[in-house]
Amino acid sequence: MSTTAPKRTTFRRRVSSPPPAVYALVLIPFLIEAFVVFWPALNGIALSFLSWNGYSEAQFVGFDNYARMATDPVFVIALRNTAIWLVVFGGISFVGGLAVALLLQSERRGVGVYRTALFLPMVFSLVVTALIWNAIYQPSGILNTFLTAIGLESWTRLWLGDPNTALLAVIVAALWRQIGYIMVLFIAGLKAIDPALIEAARVDGANAWQRLRFITLPQLRSVNLVVISILVIDALRSFDIVYSMTRGGPFRSTELLSTYMFEAAFTSRQLGYGSALAVVIFLLAVGVIITYLTRAFADSKED
């Protein structure tokens, strides 16, 4: 009795290794990124556990710098102002940028002029923006002169010197520069929407609000993600314009976490405490963005 063993055919795949140039193109940028970004960031986190003025020997203090924030009244003020900045600056930038984009999305004659005018402030640096608005808010500046001219002299004030108006005045200056940028992002998203969807909704009898609610906004979901991420990051790292206009004053009324971090680290030479504040800012940004991403993905699954 003879048995015939089944023939086994083995196929060997040729696995060709990538050329060395591919490894170089991947490895070199990674090493540069690790050295320039990750390594300083890790050093900043390590520094937040130290008490160090930059000159004498550093002392390890554990979580003392973080615990100190709970009893630091200036930190509480800066945290409150940062929350106000995030909501007001982020909210108005989002709504204003979307509204302007909806108005200026069509290619009609003269629309380009308005788009350019709104985007032009983005060309200026934040320091130049601060100089422009400092001139506007001067006691004899354009704003007070205009209010006096229209009979509202009682409304004139030292806009940057009054603790009740200083934060709002700086937010308006930041919005002047930001809304045009957000408008451009939304216009790019609106251009990507298939016009047939809008036209089909129009034929079905949907009014303008219904087309916006059920067609345009859902189609802008990916753009919303980018815009909100940018706004959260910009709001939490806002420093230049605040420091240039008020340096956190008067009486800490415009103090943000970013300006307080700068003061603690480089003016008061408390590098450990300043680094702890920087870590808190980073965690707040990541927390807000992850929360939004989680909700956005959950909504997309329900749809």
Helices and strands as residue ranges (DSSP letters): H 20-33, I 34-38, H 39-47, E 50-51, E 59-60, H 64-69, H 73-104, H 111-119, G 120-123, H 126-136, H 142-149, G 153-155, H 166-191, H 195-203, H 208-211, I 212-216, H 217-219, H 221-236, H 240-245, H 257-262, I 263-267, H 271-302
